[in-house]
Amino acid sequence: MNQDAQFWIETIALWQPVTRAFLFAWGAGDPFWLLAMKRLFLLMPLGAVVLGYWTSVLSVPTIVVRAKRRTFVSLVLVTWWDLARAIFTFWGGVFRFLVRLVISLLGACQMILVGVWAVVQELIALPLRMIRSVGSNVLQPGIPWIAVGMTFFWCVFEAMIFTYVMTSLVIDTLSNLAGTEMTETAVRIPLFLFMLFIVLGSYAVLSTWAAALKSRDWPTIVKIGVMELVAMFVEVVFLYREFVDALVPWFAQHSSGNFDLGIVGTLVIAGVTWLGIRSMTWFLFASSGTPTMMAIIQRQGVGNRDAAGEAQPGFKFFSDNFAGQLRNEFQWVGAEGERLLESFLVPPMQVVAAALNFVTLLVSNRHFIDLPLQKVEDFKDARLLVAELNNARVRKAA
């Protein structure tokens, strides 16, 4: 038998105990629960012990040529101590992870149940909070929604009245123009929309004129004043006149003899009626509601502001307590996820780091990673570790 064959036979003989140990730790042919336990608790520690053993054996001959022999031997013993502690930490970390997992699952179930109950409470209390919000908005400074609603309601009401008064005249006019008889159904809806736009435009002109008077912008006052006179003339002649004409039979019924109001009397009564209605509605609600409606139409924004001009928070679908509780639950989920991740990653990484320390101790006479690892942030980046090794090599050479 030559020397090469003798060498390989001895090498195989040396590796047979290691092979048997790995086969035992692999647990092939064992029941599933025993196989899982062996691979979980024995495979990684056995690999680290084998790596530490062979690197220690290879480092023994190098003691002769090393400068700091006593320090090197101390580091070898410390590395074995770190490996033993890392293995026990790994075994205990498995149970710690299982306990942490159970705690996290129970906490998640509790969070879901409490969250569902909180949502149910929020939905039950939602109508009450809406009523309270509406009441507080009515009593506190902000957007005059009541004035906006009353202004729009009055415009619709006035458009309905004028639609009723003007329907017969419009039907006669359109029938003469078209040469066919027009029905009320085909006329009233377009006529109502037309009257609504006219009334809304009348309040818009009046609002612009009032803003110009307040700012004392005389050119704008004169210009808008002329437009307001034109709007007044159109409404009095074409709308309020018809309204007064509809009241003539009532005037004639309560007067003696022949009653002839005349065009002057009709226009005077129509003008006074227009002025009275516009004045009462303007000072009651239109002066506050019209600017808001114009801001909505012009997309200028109607942010809810108090008397000092500062923005006020609007109505929230969920209360602040529920939002705060939801925020706290998300923070708990993030923190619990980090703790669960640390309990899962740190114990096996302790074993890996302790095994790598044997290799770096043999090569560069220093540990690769400082143990123990407490959290995921202690896992140094690979570039940082390479830089530290290079710096240590440079200092050693110097």
C-alpha positions as CSV (number, residue, x, y, z in Angstrom):
1,M,0.0,0.0,0.0
2,N,1.5,3.3,-1.1
3,Q,1.6,6.5,1.1
4,D,-1.3,8.2,-0.8
5,A,-3.7,5.4,-0.2
6,Q,-2.6,5.3,3.5
7,F,-3.3,9.0,3.8
8,W,-6.8,8.8,2.4
9,I,-7.6,5.9,4.6
10,E,-6.5,7.8,7.7
11,T,-8.4,10.9,6.6
12,I,-11.6,8.9,6.0
13,A,-11.1,7.3,9.4
14,L,-10.8,10.7,11.0
15,W,-14.0,11.9,9.4
16,Q,-16.0,8.9,10.3
17,P,-17.0,10.1,13.8
18,V,-18.0,13.5,12.3
19,T,-20.0,11.7,9.6
20,R,-21.8,9.6,12.1
21,A,-22.6,12.6,14.2
22,F,-24.1,14.4,11.3
23,L,-26.1,11.4,10.2
24,F,-27.4,11.1,13.8
25,A,-28.3,14.8,13.8
26,W,-29.9,14.5,10.4
27,G,-32.2,11.8,11.8
28,A,-33.0,10.1,8.5
29,G,-35.5,7.2,9.2
30,D,-36.6,8.6,12.6
31,P,-40.2,9.6,13.4
32,F,-41.1,13.0,12.2
33,W,-41.2,14.7,15.6
34,L,-37.8,13.2,16.5
35,L,-36.4,14.1,13.1
36,A,-37.6,17.7,13.4
37,M,-36.2,18.0,17.0
38,K,-32.8,16.7,15.9
39,R,-32.5,18.9,12.9
40,L,-33.7,21.9,14.9
41,F,-31.6,21.5,18.0
42,L,-28.5,19.5,16.9
43,L,-27.6,20.2,13.3
44,M,-26.5,23.8,13.5
45,P,-24.7,23.5,16.9
46,L,-22.9,20.3,15.6
47,G,-21.7,22.2,12.5
48,A,-20.4,25.0,14.7
49,V,-18.6,22.6,17.1
50,V,-17.0,20.7,14.2
51,L,-15.8,24.0,12.5
52,G,-14.5,25.2,15.9
53,Y,-12.7,21.9,16.6
54,W,-10.9,21.8,13.2
55,T,-9.9,25.4,13.3
56,S,-8.6,24.9,16.8
57,V,-6.6,21.9,15.7
58,L,-5.2,23.8,12.7
59,S,-4.3,26.7,15.0
60,V,-2.2,24.6,17.4
61,P,0.9,24.4,15.1
62,T,0.7,28.2,14.5
63,I,1.2,28.9,18.2
64,V,4.9,28.5,17.7
65,V,5.2,31.3,15.1
66,R,2.7,33.7,16.7
67,A,4.0,36.8,18.5
68,K,1.4,37.0,21.2
69,R,0.9,33.3,22.1
70,R,-0.7,33.8,25.5
71,T,-3.2,36.2,24.1
72,F,-4.0,33.9,21.2
73,V,-4.6,30.9,23.5
74,S,-6.8,33.1,25.7
75,L,-8.8,34.2,22.6
76,V,-9.2,30.5,21.6
77,L,-10.6,29.7,25.1
78,V,-12.9,32.7,25.0
79,T,-14.2,31.7,21.5
80,W,-15.1,28.3,22.8
81,W,-16.9,29.9,25.7
82,D,-18.7,32.2,23.3
83,L,-19.7,29.1,21.2
84,A,-21.0,27.2,24.3
85,R,-23.0,30.3,25.4
86,A,-24.3,30.8,21.8
87,I,-25.5,27.1,21.6
88,F,-27.3,27.3,24.9
89,T,-28.7,30.7,23.9
90,F,-29.9,29.1,20.7
91,W,-31.7,26.2,22.5
92,G,-33.3,28.6,24.9
93,G,-34.1,31.0,22.1
94,V,-36.2,28.4,20.3
95,F,-38.5,28.2,23.4
96,R,-38.4,31.9,23.8
97,F,-39.5,32.4,20.2
98,L,-42.4,29.9,20.7
99,V,-43.5,31.8,23.8
100,R,-43.1,35.1,22.0
101,L,-45.1,33.7,19.1
102,V,-47.9,32.6,21.4
103,I,-47.9,36.0,23.1
104,S,-48.0,37.8,19.7
105,L,-50.9,35.6,18.4
106,L,-52.9,36.2,21.6
107,G,-52.2,40.0,21.4
108,A,-53.3,40.0,17.7
109,C,-56.5,38.2,18.6
110,Q,-57.1,40.6,21.4
111,M,-56.4,43.6,19.1
112,I,-58.9,42.2,16.5
113,L,-61.6,41.7,19.1
114,V,-61.1,45.1,20.7
115,G,-60.9,46.7,17.3
116,V,-64.2,45.1,16.1
117,W,-65.9,46.2,19.3
118,A,-64.5,49.7,19.0
119,V,-65.8,49.9,15.4
120,V,-69.2,48.8,16.5
121,Q,-69.2,51.5,19.2
122,E,-68.1,54.1,16.7
123,L,-70.9,53.1,14.3
124,I,-73.5,53.3,17.1
125,A,-72.3,56.7,18.3
126,L,-71.9,58.1,14.8
127,P,-75.4,59.6,14.6
128,L,-75.0,61.2,18.0
129,R,-71.6,62.7,17.1
130,M,-73.1,64.0,13.8
131,I,-75.9,65.7,15.6
132,R,-73.4,67.2,18.1
133,S,-71.1,68.3,15.3
134,V,-74.0,70.0,13.5
135,G,-75.1,71.7,16.7
136,S,-71.6,73.0,17.4
137,N,-71.2,74.2,13.9
138,V,-74.4,76.1,14.1
139,L,-73.4,77.9,17.4
140,Q,-69.7,78.4,16.6
141,P,-68.1,80.6,13.9
142,G,-67.5,78.9,10.6
143,I,-69.2,78.2,7.3
144,P,-72.9,79.5,7.4
145,W,-74.4,76.3,6.1
146,I,-77.9,77.3,7.4
147,A,-77.7,80.6,5.4
148,V,-76.5,78.6,2.4
149,G,-79.4,76.2,2.7
150,M,-82.0,79.0,3.3
151,T,-80.6,81.0,0.3
152,F,-80.8,78.0,-2.0
153,F,-84.3,77.1,-0.7
154,W,-85.5,80.6,-1.3
155,C,-84.1,80.7,-4.8
156,V,-85.9,77.4,-5.6
157,F,-89.1,78.7,-4.0
158,E,-89.0,82.0,-5.9
159,A,-88.2,80.1,-9.2
160,M,-91.2,77.9,-8.6
161,I,-93.5,80.9,-8.1
162,F,-92.2,82.6,-11.2
163,T,-92.5,79.3,-13.2
164,Y,-96.2,79.0,-12.2
165,V,-96.8,82.7,-13.1
166,M,-94.9,82.7,-16.4
167,T,-96.0,79.2,-17.7
168,S,-99.1,80.5,-19.6
169,L,-97.2,83.4,-21.2
170,V,-94.2,81.2,-22.2
171,I,-96.6,78.6,-23.7
172,D,-98.4,81.2,-25.8
173,T,-95.1,82.7,-27.0
174,L,-93.5,79.4,-27.9
175,S,-96.6,78.1,-29.5
176,N,-96.8,81.1,-31.7
177,L,-93.2,80.8,-32.6
178,A,-93.3,77.0,-33.3
179,G,-96.7,77.0,-34.8
180,T,-97.8,74.1,-32.6
181,E,-99.5,73.8,-29.2
182,M,-96.9,73.4,-26.4
183,T,-97.8,71.3,-23.3
184,E,-97.1,72.4,-19.7
185,T,-95.0,69.4,-19.0
186,A,-92.5,70.2,-21.8
187,V,-92.3,73.9,-20.7
188,R,-92.2,73.9,-16.9
189,I,-89.0,72.0,-16.2
190,P,-86.8,74.1,-18.6
191,L,-88.6,77.2,-17.4
192,F,-88.0,76.3,-13.8
193,L,-84.2,75.8,-14.4
194,F,-84.1,79.1,-16.3
195,M,-85.9,81.0,-13.4
196,L,-83.6,79.4,-10.9
197,F,-80.5,80.6,-12.7
198,I,-82.0,84.1,-13.0
199,V,-82.7,84.3,-9.2
200,L,-79.3,82.9,-8.3
201,G,-77.6,85.4,-10.7
202,S,-79.6,88.2,-9.1
203,Y,-78.3,87.4,-5.7
204,A,-74.7,87.0,-7.1
205,V,-74.8,90.5,-8.6
206,L,-76.2,91.9,-5.3
207,S,-73.4,90.1,-3.4
208,T,-70.7,91.5,-5.7
209,W,-72.2,95.0,-5.3
210,A,-72.2,94.7,-1.5
211,A,-68.6,93.6,-1.5
212,A,-67.6,96.6,-3.7
213,L,-69.5,99.0,-1.4
214,K,-67.7,97.5,1.6
215,S,-64.3,98.0,0.0
216,R,-65.3,101.5,-1.5
217,D,-64.1,100.6,-4.9
218,W,-66.0,103.3,-6.7
219,P,-65.4,102.2,-10.3
220,T,-66.6,98.7,-9.4
221,I,-69.5,100.2,-7.5
222,V,-70.7,102.1,-10.5
223,K,-70.2,99.2,-12.9
224,I,-72.0,96.7,-10.7
225,G,-74.6,99.3,-9.8
226,V,-75.5,99.6,-13.5
227,M,-75.7,95.8,-13.7
228,E,-77.9,95.6,-10.7
229,L,-80.3,98.2,-12.2
230,V,-80.4,96.1,-15.4
231,A,-81.1,93.0,-13.4
232,M,-83.8,94.8,-11.4
233,F,-85.4,96.1,-14.6
234,V,-85.5,92.6,-16.1
235,E,-86.9,91.0,-13.0
236,V,-89.5,93.7,-12.4
237,V,-90.7,93.9,-16.0
238,F,-90.7,90.2,-16.9
239,L,-91.2,88.5,-13.6
240,Y,-92.6,90.6,-10.8
241,R,-95.0,92.4,-13.2
242,E,-96.6,89.1,-14.0
243,F,-96.8,88.5,-10.3
244,V,-98.6,91.8,-9.8
245,D,-100.9,91.1,-12.7
246,A,-101.9,87.9,-11.1
247,L,-103.0,89.9,-8.1
248,V,-105.1,92.5,-10.1
249,P,-108.3,90.4,-9.7
250,W,-107.9,90.4,-6.0
251,F,-107.4,94.2,-6.0
252,A,-110.5,94.7,-8.2
253,Q,-112.6,92.4,-5.9
254,H,-111.9,94.6,-2.9
255,S,-112.2,98.0,-4.6
256,S,-115.4,99.9,-5.6
257,G,-116.1,100.6,-9.3
258,N,-113.8,100.0,-12.1
259,F,-110.2,99.3,-11.1
260,D,-107.4,100.2,-13.4
261,L,-104.0,99.8,-11.9
262,G,-102.2,101.0,-15.1
263,I,-98.6,100.3,-16.2
264,V,-97.1,102.8,-13.8
265,G,-98.8,101.4,-10.8
266,T,-98.0,97.9,-11.8
267,L,-94.3,98.7,-12.3
268,V,-94.2,100.6,-9.0
269,I,-95.8,97.8,-7.0
270,A,-93.5,95.3,-8.8
271,G,-90.4,97.3,-8.0
272,V,-91.4,97.8,-4.4
273,T,-92.1,94.1,-4.1
274,W,-88.7,93.3,-5.6
275,L,-86.9,95.7,-3.3
276,G,-88.8,94.4,-0.2
277,I,-88.1,90.8,-1.0
278,R,-84.5,91.3,-1.9
279,S,-83.9,93.5,1.2
280,M,-85.5,91.1,3.7
281,T,-83.9,88.0,2.2
282,W,-80.5,89.7,1.9
283,F,-80.3,90.9,5.4
284,L,-81.7,87.7,6.9
285,F,-79.6,85.0,5.2
286,A,-78.6,85.8,1.6
287,S,-75.7,88.2,2.6
288,S,-74.0,85.2,4.3
289,G,-75.2,82.4,2.1
290,T,-74.6,83.9,-1.3
291,P,-70.7,84.4,-1.0
292,T,-70.4,80.8,0.1
293,M,-72.4,79.5,-2.8
294,M,-70.3,81.6,-5.2
295,A,-67.1,80.2,-3.7
296,I,-68.4,76.7,-4.2
297,I,-69.4,77.4,-7.8
298,Q,-66.0,79.1,-8.5
299,R,-64.1,76.4,-6.7
300,Q,-62.4,78.9,-4.4
301,G,-62.8,76.6,-1.3
302,V,-64.9,77.1,1.7
303,G,-62.5,76.0,4.5
304,N,-64.2,76.1,8.0
305,R,-62.6,79.0,9.9
306,D,-63.3,80.5,13.2
307,A,-63.6,84.2,14.1
308,A,-59.8,84.6,14.1
309,G,-59.5,83.2,10.6
310,E,-57.9,79.9,11.7
311,A,-59.0,76.7,10.1
312,Q,-61.3,74.5,12.2
313,P,-61.3,70.7,11.8
314,G,-64.3,69.3,10.1
315,F,-66.4,66.3,11.0
316,K,-64.5,63.1,11.4
317,F,-66.1,59.7,10.7
318,F,-64.1,58.2,13.6
319,S,-63.5,59.9,16.9
320,D,-60.1,61.0,18.1
321,N,-60.1,58.3,20.8
322,F,-60.6,55.6,18.2
323,A,-58.0,57.1,15.9
324,G,-55.5,57.3,18.8
325,Q,-56.3,53.7,19.8
326,L,-55.8,52.5,16.2
327,R,-52.5,54.4,16.0
328,N,-51.3,52.7,19.3
329,E,-52.3,49.3,18.0
330,F,-50.3,49.8,14.8
331,Q,-47.3,50.9,16.9
332,W,-47.7,47.8,19.0
333,V,-47.9,45.6,15.9
334,G,-44.6,47.2,14.7
335,A,-42.8,46.8,18.0
336,E,-44.1,43.3,18.5
337,G,-43.0,42.3,15.0
338,E,-39.5,43.6,15.7
339,R,-39.4,41.6,19.0
340,L,-40.7,38.5,17.3
341,L,-38.1,38.9,14.5
342,E,-35.3,39.4,17.0
343,S,-36.3,36.3,18.9
344,F,-36.3,34.3,15.7
345,L,-33.0,35.6,14.1
346,V,-30.7,36.4,17.0
347,P,-30.3,32.9,18.6
348,P,-29.2,31.1,15.4
349,M,-27.0,34.0,14.4
350,Q,-25.2,33.8,17.7
351,V,-24.1,30.2,16.7
352,V,-23.1,31.3,13.2
353,A,-21.1,34.3,14.6
354,A,-19.3,32.1,17.2
355,A,-18.3,29.6,14.5
356,L,-17.0,32.3,12.2
357,N,-15.0,33.8,15.0
358,F,-12.9,30.6,15.0
359,V,-12.0,31.1,11.4
360,T,-11.1,34.8,11.7
361,L,-9.1,34.0,14.9
362,L,-7.1,31.5,12.9
363,V,-6.5,33.9,10.0
364,S,-6.3,37.4,11.4
365,N,-5.8,36.8,15.2
366,R,-9.1,38.6,16.0
367,H,-12.8,37.9,16.4
368,F,-15.1,38.5,13.4
369,I,-18.1,39.6,15.4
370,D,-18.4,40.8,19.0
371,L,-20.7,38.5,21.0
372,P,-23.3,38.4,22.4
373,L,-25.8,39.8,19.9
374,Q,-28.8,41.5,21.5
375,K,-30.9,42.6,18.6
376,V,-31.1,42.7,14.8
377,E,-29.3,46.0,14.7
378,D,-26.2,44.3,16.0
379,F,-25.8,42.4,12.7
380,K,-23.1,44.4,11.1
381,D,-23.1,45.0,7.3
382,A,-20.7,42.9,5.3
383,R,-18.9,46.0,3.9
384,L,-18.4,47.3,7.5
385,L,-17.0,43.9,8.6
386,V,-14.6,43.8,5.6
387,A,-13.5,47.4,6.4
388,E,-12.8,46.5,10.0
389,L,-10.7,43.4,9.0
390,N,-8.7,45.5,6.5
391,N,-8.1,48.2,9.1
392,A,-6.9,45.6,11.6
393,R,-4.6,44.2,9.0
394,V,-3.2,47.6,8.2
395,R,-2.6,48.4,11.9
396,K,-0.9,45.0,12.4
397,A,1.4,45.6,9.4
398,A,2.3,49.1,10.8
